[in-house]
């Protein structure tokens, strides 16, 4: 395995030097046949949800662990939560802000991640929560000066807010528009987030400084046995571990969401952790909701070339060979069933293959049908900003690769209809 890991890293670095020209022409998509999510290896087809849960679901999950994302360890022994601060008058008295150190071991120097939780002030009883990872530290979700400024490694940016891979004060609220914290709170939901870099820095050698190495003796897994996406997904489940202990949170109504690469991590977390009540995958693209066999926009080969750490080494053996992969992403989305699922795209984000994301959700719907719940309900992509579906939903909006107020308006309505108001 180690030899394969080294080989694929070298090969992907070589490929990175070649120019990639994405296909954006539907007529140039090669012929493909999707694996049937309801067909067992012996040719028999599933007819009920019990067969899905006892036979097909475990098999498909095992295939994803082997070929794409790797193994996923459980909660570490000795994990504990240290509440660092509570502000009962945050955001001008509109919210309660909690900051919690999630310690992955019993010692003060144990690896950790820092969780930020906002709760609506004056809520009666425990509240549902939108939870997800963020890209630039907890301080990026709002300009609130009380949020601890992350000191972790971060991706470089061109706006001067990240200097020498570290956040500056100017980075506060850097991605506040993507979180719409005050709007979410006004609708009666809490907001929980963790910086994904607390778990593993997002670069090819980030595993050396992340939990795949620092917790190796605890997990018993070699770094190459899982992936960066696995590490981030693992941290999402540790976020849920804390939320279950907070009496102000309705832990049965936690809606997991993620954008782009963090959408991929959110899907993998929800698939492995049924405690999340619903999943929102926003423009998660290749390796997320989009069908790999379409060879449209970003491809398996391109994503493995650009981000060799995101997936396990075996996934790289499918570079240019998507049809040989024993799964495709409709099967991944199907593993969320029967919980509510929302997949979203953007018209200006062809790289993520909006139609491929739609088709991923559409073909996954066959499993919701086993639970006597409707799938997406339509077989053709809807018009821009015309959401479709119920328990499984989809929309494509105007604009670029991002999370916009339009998206949040749909997600909040989705939460109300499919999670918050459901008994």
C-alpha positions as CSV (number, residue, x, y, z in Angstrom):
1,X,0.0,0.0,0.0
2,X,2.8,2.5,0.9
3,X,4.5,1.8,-2.5
4,X,1.2,2.4,-4.3
5,X,0.7,5.6,-2.3
6,X,4.2,6.9,-3.3
7,X,3.7,5.9,-6.9
8,X,0.3,7.6,-7.4
9,X,1.7,10.8,-5.8
10,X,4.5,10.9,-8.2
11,X,2.3,10.2,-11.2
12,X,-0.2,12.8,-10.2
13,X,2.5,15.4,-9.8
14,X,3.6,14.5,-13.3
15,X,0.1,14.8,-14.7
16,X,-0.3,18.2,-13.0
17,X,2.3,19.6,-15.5
18,X,0.0,18.7,-18.4
19,X,-2.8,21.0,-19.5
20,X,-6.3,19.9,-18.9
21,X,-9.1,20.9,-21.2
22,X,-12.5,20.2,-19.6
23,X,-15.4,19.0,-21.7
24,X,-18.4,21.3,-21.6
25,X,-20.2,19.7,-24.6
26,X,-23.0,17.3,-23.8
27,X,-22.5,15.7,-27.3
28,X,-19.0,14.7,-26.3
29,X,-19.8,12.8,-23.2
30,X,-18.7,9.2,-23.8
31,X,-21.3,6.4,-23.6
32,X,-21.7,5.1,-20.1
33,X,-24.0,2.7,-18.1
34,X,-24.6,3.5,-14.5
35,X,-24.4,0.7,-11.9
36,X,-28.0,-0.1,-10.9
37,X,-28.3,1.0,-7.2
38,X,-31.0,-1.6,-6.7
39,X,-29.3,-4.6,-8.3
40,X,-27.4,-7.1,-6.2
41,X,-24.2,-8.8,-7.5
42,X,-26.3,-12.0,-8.2
43,X,-28.6,-10.0,-10.5
44,X,-31.5,-9.9,-8.1
45,X,-33.2,-6.5,-7.6
46,X,-34.2,-5.1,-4.2
47,X,-37.9,-4.8,-3.5
48,X,-38.0,-3.3,0.0
49,X,-36.1,-1.2,2.4
50,X,-35.1,-4.1,4.7
51,X,-33.1,-5.6,1.8
52,X,-31.5,-2.3,1.2
53,X,-30.4,-1.9,4.8
54,X,-29.2,-5.4,5.4
55,X,-27.7,-6.3,2.0
56,X,-27.1,-3.5,-0.5
57,X,-26.3,-0.5,1.7
58,X,-23.4,-2.3,3.6
59,X,-22.0,-3.5,0.3
60,X,-22.1,-0.1,-1.4
61,X,-20.6,1.6,1.6
62,X,-17.8,-0.9,1.7
63,X,-17.1,-0.2,-2.0
64,X,-16.7,3.5,-1.3
65,X,-14.4,2.8,1.6
66,X,-12.2,0.6,-0.6
67,X,-12.1,2.6,-3.8
68,X,-12.8,6.2,-3.0
69,X,-12.7,7.7,0.5
70,X,-11.1,5.1,2.7
71,X,-11.8,3.8,6.2
72,X,-13.4,6.0,8.9
73,X,-12.5,5.5,12.6
74,X,-14.9,6.0,15.4
75,X,-14.9,8.4,18.3
76,X,-11.5,8.4,20.1
77,X,-11.3,7.2,23.7
78,X,-10.7,10.1,26.1
79,X,-12.3,12.7,23.9
80,X,-13.7,15.6,25.9
81,X,-15.3,19.1,25.5
82,X,-13.9,22.3,27.0
83,X,-16.3,25.3,26.9
84,X,-14.0,28.2,26.3
85,X,-16.5,31.0,26.3
86,X,-20.2,31.8,26.4
87,X,-21.7,35.1,25.4
88,X,-25.4,35.5,26.2
89,X,-25.6,38.8,24.4
90,X,-23.8,38.1,21.1
91,X,-24.7,39.8,17.9
92,X,-26.3,42.7,19.6
93,X,-28.3,40.5,21.9
94,X,-29.8,38.4,19.1
95,X,-27.8,35.3,19.9
96,X,-25.9,33.1,22.4
97,X,-22.4,32.4,21.2
98,X,-20.5,29.4,22.5
99,X,-16.9,28.4,21.7
100,X,-15.9,24.9,22.5
101,X,-12.5,23.1,22.3
102,X,-13.2,19.5,21.2
103,X,-10.2,17.7,22.6
104,X,-9.4,14.4,20.9
105,X,-7.6,13.0,23.9
106,X,-7.4,13.5,27.7
107,X,-4.4,15.7,27.8
108,X,-4.0,19.5,27.4
109,X,-1.8,19.0,24.4
110,X,-4.0,16.5,22.7
111,X,-5.1,17.2,19.1
112,X,-8.2,19.4,19.0
113,X,-10.7,21.2,16.9
114,X,-12.5,24.4,17.8
115,X,-16.3,24.6,17.5
116,X,-18.3,27.7,17.2
117,X,-22.0,27.6,18.0
118,X,-24.6,30.3,17.7
119,X,-28.1,29.8,19.2
120,X,-31.1,32.2,18.7
121,X,-31.7,34.2,21.9
122,X,-35.0,33.6,23.6
123,X,-35.7,30.3,22.0
124,X,-38.2,28.1,23.8
125,X,-36.6,24.7,24.3
126,X,-33.9,23.0,22.2
127,X,-33.4,24.3,18.7
128,X,-32.5,22.6,15.4
129,X,-29.1,23.4,14.0
130,X,-27.5,23.9,10.6
131,X,-24.0,22.4,11.0
132,X,-21.0,22.4,8.6
133,X,-17.3,23.0,8.1
134,X,-15.9,26.3,7.0
135,X,-13.0,27.2,4.8
136,X,-11.1,30.0,6.6
137,X,-11.5,29.6,10.4
138,X,-14.6,30.1,12.5
139,X,-14.0,33.9,12.4
140,X,-14.8,33.8,8.6
141,X,-18.5,33.1,9.1
142,X,-19.3,36.5,10.8
143,X,-17.6,39.8,11.6
144,X,-18.3,39.2,15.3
145,X,-15.1,40.4,17.1
146,X,-15.8,37.9,19.9
147,X,-15.0,34.8,17.7
148,X,-11.5,33.5,18.4
149,X,-9.2,34.1,15.5
150,X,-7.8,30.9,14.2
151,X,-4.0,30.5,14.2
152,X,-4.0,27.4,11.9
153,X,-2.5,27.0,8.5
154,X,-4.8,28.4,5.7
155,X,-4.9,28.5,2.0
156,X,-3.4,31.6,0.4
157,X,-5.8,34.2,-1.0
158,X,-5.4,37.3,-3.1
159,X,-7.3,39.7,-0.8
160,X,-4.6,40.2,1.7
161,X,-6.6,38.7,4.5
162,X,-4.5,35.5,4.8
163,X,-0.8,36.3,5.2
164,X,1.9,33.6,5.2
165,X,-0.9,31.0,5.5
166,X,-2.3,32.6,8.6
167,X,-5.5,34.6,9.2
168,X,-5.3,38.3,10.0
169,X,-8.0,40.4,11.7
170,X,-9.2,41.5,8.3
171,X,-10.3,37.9,7.7
172,X,-13.2,38.3,10.1
173,X,-16.4,37.8,8.1
174,X,-14.5,36.8,5.0
175,X,-17.2,34.4,4.0
176,X,-20.1,35.7,6.1
177,X,-22.3,35.9,2.9
178,X,-22.0,32.1,2.6
179,X,-23.4,31.6,6.1
180,X,-26.2,34.1,6.6
181,X,-25.9,33.6,10.3
182,X,-28.4,36.2,11.4
183,X,-31.0,35.1,8.9
184,X,-30.6,31.5,10.0
185,X,-31.0,32.5,13.6
186,X,-34.1,34.6,12.9
187,X,-35.7,31.5,11.5
188,X,-35.2,29.7,14.8
189,X,-32.1,27.6,13.9
190,X,-28.7,27.5,15.5
191,X,-25.4,27.5,13.5
192,X,-22.5,25.2,14.3
193,X,-19.2,25.2,12.5
194,X,-15.6,24.1,12.7
195,X,-12.6,25.1,10.5
196,X,-11.7,22.1,8.3
197,X,-8.0,22.9,8.7
198,X,-8.3,22.0,12.3
199,X,-8.5,18.4,11.1
200,X,-6.1,18.4,8.2
201,X,-4.4,21.3,6.3
202,X,-5.7,21.2,2.7
203,X,-2.5,20.5,0.7
204,X,-0.8,17.4,-0.5
205,X,1.3,16.9,2.6
206,X,-1.3,18.1,5.1
207,X,-1.7,14.6,6.4
208,X,1.7,15.0,8.1
209,X,0.3,17.7,10.4
210,X,-3.3,16.5,10.5
211,X,-5.2,13.9,12.5
212,X,-4.4,11.1,10.1
213,X,-0.9,11.3,11.6
214,X,-1.4,12.8,15.1
215,X,-4.2,10.3,16.0
216,X,-2.6,7.3,14.2
217,X,-1.9,5.4,17.5
218,X,-5.5,6.0,18.5
219,X,-7.3,5.1,15.2
220,X,-4.9,2.3,14.3
221,X,-5.1,3.5,10.7
222,X,-2.2,4.4,8.4
223,X,-2.5,7.8,6.8
224,X,-3.1,6.2,3.4
225,X,-5.9,4.0,4.7
226,X,-8.2,7.0,4.7
227,X,-8.2,10.5,3.1
228,X,-8.4,14.2,3.7
229,X,-12.1,14.1,2.9
230,X,-12.3,11.3,5.4
231,X,-10.5,13.3,8.0
232,X,-12.8,16.2,7.5
233,X,-15.9,14.0,7.6
234,X,-14.6,12.4,10.8
235,X,-14.4,15.9,12.3
236,X,-18.0,16.5,11.3
237,X,-19.1,13.5,13.4
238,X,-17.1,14.8,16.3
239,X,-19.0,18.0,16.0
240,X,-22.2,16.0,16.4
241,X,-20.7,14.3,19.4
242,X,-20.6,17.7,21.1
243,X,-24.0,18.9,19.9
244,X,-25.6,15.8,21.5
245,X,-24.3,17.0,24.9
246,X,-25.7,20.6,24.6
247,X,-29.2,20.8,26.1
248,X,-29.9,23.9,24.1
249,X,-29.6,21.9,20.8
250,X,-32.2,19.5,19.4
251,X,-29.6,16.9,18.3
252,X,-32.3,14.9,16.5
253,X,-32.7,17.9,14.1
254,X,-29.2,18.7,13.0
255,X,-29.0,19.5,9.3
256,X,-25.6,19.0,7.8
257,X,-24.5,21.2,4.9
258,X,-21.4,21.7,2.9
259,X,-20.1,23.5,-0.2
260,X,-17.7,22.3,-2.8
261,X,-15.0,20.1,-1.3
262,X,-16.7,20.5,2.0
263,X,-19.9,19.3,0.3
264,X,-18.0,16.1,-0.5
265,X,-17.0,15.8,3.1
266,X,-20.5,16.5,4.3
267,X,-21.9,13.7,2.1
268,X,-19.3,11.2,3.3
269,X,-20.1,12.2,6.9
270,X,-23.8,11.9,6.5
271,X,-23.4,8.6,4.8
272,X,-21.4,7.2,7.7
273,X,-23.3,8.9,10.5
274,X,-27.1,8.5,10.6
275,X,-27.4,11.0,13.5
276,X,-27.6,13.8,11.0
277,X,-31.3,14.5,10.2
278,X,-30.7,15.8,6.7
279,X,-28.0,16.6,4.2
280,X,-27.4,19.6,1.9
281,X,-24.7,19.2,-0.8
282,X,-24.1,22.6,-2.4
283,X,-22.1,22.4,-5.7
284,X,-20.2,19.4,-4.5
285,X,-19.3,18.3,-8.0
286,X,-16.8,15.6,-8.9
287,X,-16.3,13.2,-5.9
288,X,-19.6,14.7,-4.5
289,X,-23.0,14.6,-6.1
290,X,-22.0,14.7,-9.8
291,X,-21.9,11.5,-11.8
292,X,-18.3,10.6,-12.6
293,X,-19.0,8.7,-15.7
294,X,-20.3,11.8,-17.5
295,X,-16.7,13.1,-18.0
296,X,-18.0,16.7,-18.0
297,X,-16.2,19.5,-16.3
298,X,-13.9,18.2,-13.6
299,X,-13.0,14.5,-13.9
300,X,-11.6,11.8,-11.7
301,X,-8.2,12.3,-13.3
302,X,-8.2,16.0,-12.9
303,X,-9.3,16.0,-9.3
304,X,-6.7,13.4,-8.4
305,X,-4.1,15.5,-10.2
306,X,-5.0,18.7,-8.5
307,X,-5.8,17.3,-5.1
308,X,-4.0,14.0,-4.6
309,X,-4.7,14.0,-0.9
310,X,-8.5,14.2,-1.0
311,X,-9.1,10.5,-1.8
312,X,-7.4,7.2,-1.1
313,X,-4.6,6.0,-3.5
314,X,-6.8,3.4,-5.1
315,X,-9.1,6.0,-6.5
316,X,-6.3,7.2,-8.7
317,X,-6.3,3.9,-10.5
318,X,-9.6,5.1,-12.1
319,X,-8.0,8.1,-13.8
320,X,-9.4,8.1,-17.3
321,X,-11.3,4.9,-16.4
322,X,-14.5,6.1,-14.8
323,X,-16.5,3.3,-16.3
324,X,-14.4,0.8,-14.4
325,X,-15.3,2.2,-11.0
326,X,-17.7,-0.2,-9.3
327,X,-19.8,2.7,-8.0
328,X,-21.0,6.1,-9.2
329,X,-22.2,9.1,-7.1
330,X,-26.0,8.4,-7.3
331,X,-25.1,5.3,-5.2
332,X,-23.3,7.5,-2.6
333,X,-26.3,9.9,-2.4
334,X,-28.6,6.9,-2.0
335,X,-26.8,5.9,1.2
336,X,-28.4,9.0,2.8
337,X,-31.9,7.5,2.4
338,X,-34.5,7.8,3.9
339,X,-33.3,11.1,5.4
340,X,-34.0,14.3,3.4
341,X,-31.5,15.3,0.8
342,X,-30.9,18.6,-1.0
343,X,-28.5,18.8,-4.0
344,X,-27.9,22.2,-5.5
345,X,-26.0,23.6,-8.4
346,X,-25.1,27.0,-10.0
347,X,-25.5,27.9,-13.7
348,X,-22.1,29.5,-13.8
349,X,-20.4,26.5,-12.3
350,X,-20.1,24.1,-15.2
351,X,-16.9,22.8,-13.7
352,X,-19.0,21.0,-11.1
353,X,-21.3,19.6,-13.8
354,X,-24.8,20.8,-12.7
355,X,-26.6,18.2,-14.9
356,X,-24.4,15.5,-13.4
357,X,-25.4,16.7,-9.9
358,X,-29.0,16.6,-10.9
359,X,-28.7,13.1,-12.3
360,X,-27.0,12.0,-9.2
361,X,-30.0,13.0,-7.1
362,X,-32.4,11.7,-9.6
363,X,-31.0,8.2,-9.9
364,X,-30.5,8.0,-6.1
365,X,-34.3,8.5,-5.7
366,X,-34.9,4.8,-6.4
367,X,-33.9,4.1,-2.8
368,X,-36.3,6.6,-1.3
369,X,-39.0,4.8,-3.2
370,X,-38.1,1.7,-1.2
371,X,-39.2,3.6,1.8
372,X,-42.4,4.7,0.1
373,X,-41.0,8.2,-0.2
374,X,-40.8,10.0,-3.5
375,X,-37.5,10.6,-5.1
376,X,-36.8,13.8,-7.0
377,X,-40.1,13.5,-8.9
378,X,-38.8,14.8,-12.3
379,X,-36.5,13.2,-14.8
380,X,-35.5,16.5,-16.6
381,X,-33.5,19.3,-15.1
382,X,-35.6,22.1,-13.9
383,X,-35.3,25.7,-15.1
384,X,-33.0,28.0,-13.3
385,X,-34.3,28.9,-9.8
386,X,-37.2,26.6,-10.0
387,X,-36.6,24.1,-7.2
388,X,-38.1,20.6,-7.5
389,X,-38.7,17.6,-5.2
390,X,-39.6,17.2,-1.6
391,X,-37.7,14.6,0.5
392,X,-35.1,14.7,-2.3
393,X,-34.7,18.2,-3.7
394,X,-32.7,20.0,-6.3
395,X,-32.2,23.5,-7.7
396,X,-29.9,25.3,-10.0
397,X,-29.5,29.0,-9.5
398,X,-28.0,31.9,-11.4
399,X,-24.4,32.8,-10.6
400,X,-21.1,31.3,-9.9
401,X,-19.6,28.6,-7.6
402,X,-20.7,30.0,-4.2
403,X,-23.4,29.9,-1.6
404,X,-25.9,32.8,-2.1
405,X,-28.9,34.1,-0.2
406,X,-31.1,32.4,-2.8
407,X,-29.6,29.0,-1.7
408,X,-30.2,29.7,2.0
409,X,-33.8,30.7,1.3
410,X,-34.4,27.2,-0.2
411,X,-32.4,25.4,2.6
412,X,-34.4,27.1,5.3
413,X,-37.7,26.2,3.7
414,X,-36.4,22.7,3.3
415,X,-35.4,22.5,6.9
416,X,-38.8,23.8,8.0
417,X,-40.7,21.3,5.8
418,X,-38.6,18.2,6.1
419,X,-36.9,18.4,9.5
420,X,-38.0,21.0,11.9
421,X,-41.8,20.5,11.6
422,X,-41.6,16.8,11.2
423,X,-42.6,14.8,14.3
